[in-house]
Amino acid sequence: MKLKRLGSMMVIVAVAGMVGCTDMTPQQQGTLSGAAIGAAGGAGIAAISGGNAWTGAAIGGVAGGVAGNIRGGRR
């Protein structure tokens, strides 16, 4: 059941990320996509390892957002 909920959450985040990127600068797009990918990855790793998926998503989202912001600003 946990993996099914996690999959649904990842789909919602991916769709929201694609819809919201139309009028953004490259740095903003990098931040948003990095945060979405980081949150999905963090939640997945936490769920697989037996940890709290929400904590993993929060940590992954922050780390991904920072990395995406840095990468997006360098284009």
C-alpha beads as a LAMMPS data file, in Angstrom:
LAMMPS data file: protein, C-alpha beads

75 atoms
74 bonds

1 atom types
1 bond types

-500.0 500.0 xlo xhi
-500.0 500.0 ylo yhi
-500.0 500.0 zlo zhi

Masses

1 110.0

Atoms # bond

1 1 1 0.000 0.000 0.000
2 1 1 2.843 2.399 0.787
3 1 1 4.373 2.031 -2.670
4 1 1 1.017 2.621 -4.368
5 1 1 0.557 5.894 -2.453
6 1 1 4.132 6.871 -3.212
7 1 1 3.598 6.245 -6.928
8 1 1 0.467 8.400 -6.928
9 1 1 2.320 11.191 -5.144
10 1 1 5.156 11.058 -7.678
11 1 1 2.720 11.317 -10.610
12 1 1 0.986 14.342 -9.071
13 1 1 4.310 16.087 -8.470
14 1 1 5.489 15.382 -12.020
15 1 1 2.292 16.688 -13.633
16 1 1 2.255 19.804 -11.450
17 1 1 5.887 20.458 -12.326
18 1 1 5.266 20.211 -16.057
19 1 1 2.211 22.472 -16.013
20 1 1 3.824 25.190 -13.915
21 1 1 6.979 25.698 -16.024
22 1 1 5.590 27.731 -18.922
23 1 1 6.394 31.310 -17.846
24 1 1 9.512 30.741 -15.752
25 1 1 13.138 31.696 -16.107
26 1 1 15.649 28.868 -16.566
27 1 1 16.755 29.279 -12.951
28 1 1 13.180 28.992 -11.673
29 1 1 12.585 25.941 -13.869
30 1 1 15.751 24.337 -12.552
31 1 1 14.712 24.988 -8.969
32 1 1 11.234 23.539 -9.465
33 1 1 12.304 20.475 -11.399
34 1 1 15.229 19.833 -9.052
35 1 1 12.921 20.040 -6.047
36 1 1 10.374 17.701 -7.649
37 1 1 12.980 15.141 -8.645
38 1 1 14.686 15.398 -5.250
39 1 1 11.401 14.986 -3.380
40 1 1 10.415 11.948 -5.417
41 1 1 13.850 10.404 -5.039
42 1 1 14.034 11.151 -1.327
43 1 1 10.581 9.707 -0.698
44 1 1 11.413 6.601 -2.704
45 1 1 14.691 5.974 -0.946
46 1 1 13.132 6.548 2.476
47 1 1 10.221 4.218 1.704
48 1 1 12.513 1.471 0.442
49 1 1 14.864 1.764 3.405
50 1 1 12.005 1.704 5.917
51 1 1 12.155 5.364 6.905
52 1 1 9.525 8.075 6.822
53 1 1 8.685 8.916 3.193
54 1 1 7.573 12.463 4.062
55 1 1 10.860 13.226 5.786
56 1 1 12.753 11.811 2.823
57 1 1 10.665 13.904 0.438
58 1 1 11.302 17.067 2.439
59 1 1 15.050 16.538 2.631
60 1 1 15.270 15.465 -1.021
61 1 1 13.131 18.391 -2.137
62 1 1 15.324 20.947 -0.393
63 1 1 18.540 19.384 -1.670
64 1 1 17.146 19.039 -5.197
65 1 1 15.818 22.591 -5.187
66 1 1 19.192 24.004 -4.200
67 1 1 21.019 21.922 -6.809
68 1 1 18.450 22.812 -9.479
69 1 1 18.698 26.491 -8.646
70 1 1 22.461 26.442 -9.013
71 1 1 22.316 24.433 -12.233
72 1 1 19.455 26.460 -13.721
73 1 1 21.280 29.740 -13.122
74 1 1 24.335 28.580 -15.085
75 1 1 22.578 28.196 -18.465

Bonds

1 1 1 2
2 1 2 3
3 1 3 4
4 1 4 5
5 1 5 6
6 1 6 7
7 1 7 8
8 1 8 9
9 1 9 10
10 1 10 11
11 1 11 12
12 1 12 13
13 1 13 14
14 1 14 15
15 1 15 16
16 1 16 17
17 1 17 18
18 1 18 19
19 1 19 20
20 1 20 21
21 1 21 22
22 1 22 23
23 1 23 24
24 1 24 25
25 1 25 26
26 1 26 27
27 1 27 28
28 1 28 29
29 1 29 30
30 1 30 31
31 1 31 32
32 1 32 33
33 1 33 34
34 1 34 35
35 1 35 36
36 1 36 37
37 1 37 38
38 1 38 39
39 1 39 40
40 1 40 41
41 1 41 42
42 1 42 43
43 1 43 44
44 1 44 45
45 1 45 46
46 1 46 47
47 1 47 48
48 1 48 49
49 1 49 50
50 1 50 51
51 1 51 52
52 1 52 53
53 1 53 54
54 1 54 55
55 1 55 56
56 1 56 57
57 1 57 58
58 1 58 59
59 1 59 60
60 1 60 61
61 1 61 62
62 1 62 63
63 1 63 64
64 1 64 65
65 1 65 66
66 1 66 67
67 1 67 68
68 1 68 69
69 1 69 70
70 1 70 71
71 1 71 72
72 1 72 73
73 1 73 74
74 1 74 75
